[in-house]
C-alpha cells in the first residue's frame, strides 16, 4: 500500500540541530558528548541518527529477500555418531550441514541416509585441507550412488590455502574443476587471520578480510588464474560478536567494500557470500546468558546480510557445565533461527536495516574507514 504524497504534511520538518537543542535541554546540563561512543581511534558513534546526516536518502543494498541457510556443524570424531547428529539436525529443521572431516574414507558413513541435493553441504577439516580435489571426487561419487546430477549439489569446501603453503597451479585447477562440474559449489573459503573479540576490532577485521580476498585475486592473476573465476569461487567466513548494532553495520559495510574491490578489478559486481558464525569470545560461563545472547547475535547476522548462519550452542566448549544433553543445546541453537525465519518473517525482508539513519551512518563510517586503511596500508 502506497501512502499519499501529503501523508506527513501536518508534521513540520525538524532539523537535526533543533533536535540536538531539545536533547541538550532535556539533559539538564549533562554534556551531550557523554552520549557518544568512541568505538576506536577512527570511529565515534553518534547516538542520534537523522536525515540531515545523509542528504541523499540511502537505498537498500538489495531487493532480494534476506533468506539464509540454517546450518549446523558436525564433528567427525565418530562417523556413526556424527551421522546420527546430522540426521537429527535435518529432522529438526537444519537446512545445511558442515562436516569436519579428518579422514576421507569416513565420508560414506557420514553421508549415510542424507539426500545430497536436498540441503547445502559444507566440508572442512584435514581431509579437505590435504586434498580438496580428491574430496570433491568423493562427494561426486556419493552423488552418483544416489543418482544425483552434480549440478544439483549446493555448498562449499571451506578450504583456505593461504593458511598453509598454497600451490596456485593446483588451486586454479581445483576452481576450474568446480566451476565446470560443481556449479553450485564454492572452493575458496576466505577468513581473517586475526581473532575477533570486541567491537573495537571491527574496522581492523574488515581490513584483514579485504586484504585476504584481494590477495587471492592478485596472486592468482599473476599465475594465470582468471580473477573472475577466483571471485566466483570465494566464500567469506565472518564472526559476529555481541555488539548488536556494530555487527549489523559491519556486515553491511563488508558487502559494500567487496563491491569496491570487484569494481577496482573491473569484475562483475556481486555481493560476497557470507558464512557467519559466532565469535567464541562472545560466550561466557553463564550458559543461560549465552542462550539469550545467541538470539540477538543471530538477529544481527541476519539483518547484516548473512547467507549462511551457524548459531553456536549455548554450552559450546562448556559442555561439562550443562545440565542437559548436547542434543538439547543443538536444538535450541536451531530453534533460534527457526524463530527468526519461520515465525518472525526475517527471511521475507530485503535488507531490513535499510532506512535506519543510525545504522546507515554507522555502515558508511565502517566502510569508509576500512577502505581508507585498506588502500593506504600494505
HELIX and SHEET records of a PDB file:
HELIX    1   1 UNK A   16  UNK A   27  1                                  12    
HELIX    2   2 UNK A   32  UNK A   35  5                                   4    
HELIX    3   3 UNK A   51  UNK A   53  5                                   3    
HELIX    4   4 UNK A   79  UNK A   91  1                                  13    
HELIX    5   5 UNK A  104  UNK A  106  5                                   3    
HELIX    6   6 UNK A  107  UNK A  110  1                                   4    
HELIX    7   7 UNK A  126  UNK A  130  1                                   5    
HELIX    8   8 UNK A  132  UNK A  145  1                                  14    
HELIX    9   9 UNK A  150  UNK A  152  5                                   3    
HELIX   10  10 UNK A  161  UNK A  163  5                                   3    
HELIX   11  11 UNK A  168  UNK A  181  1                                  14    
HELIX   12  12 UNK A  199  UNK A  201  5                                   3    
HELIX   13  13 UNK A  202  UNK A  222  1                                  21    
HELIX   14  14 UNK A  227  UNK A  232  1                                   6    
HELIX   15  15 UNK A  244  UNK A  264  1                                  21    
HELIX   16  16 UNK A  280  UNK A  282  5                                   3    
HELIX   17  17 UNK A  287  UNK A  304  1                                  18    
HELIX   18  18 UNK A  319  UNK A  321  5                                   3    
HELIX   19  19 UNK A  326  UNK A  338  1                                  13    
HELIX   20  20 UNK A  339  UNK A  343  3                                   5    
HELIX   21  21 UNK A  346  UNK A  348  5                                   3    
HELIX   22  22 UNK A  357  UNK A  376  1                                  20    
SHEET    1   A 2 UNK A  37  UNK A  38  0                                        
SHEET    2   A 2 UNK A  44  UNK A  45 -1                                        
SHEET    1   B 9 UNK A 185  UNK A 186  0                                        
SHEET    2   B 9 UNK A 154  UNK A 157  1                                        
SHEET    3   B 9 UNK A 120  UNK A 124  1                                        
SHEET    4   B 9 UNK A  96  UNK A 100  1                                        
SHEET    5   B 9 UNK A  69  UNK A  75  1                                        
SHEET    6   B 9 UNK A 308  UNK A 310  1                                        
SHEET    7   B 9 UNK A 274  UNK A 278  1                                        
SHEET    8   B 9 UNK A 234  UNK A 240  1                                        
SHEET    9   B 9 UNK A 188  UNK A 191  1                                        
END                                                                             
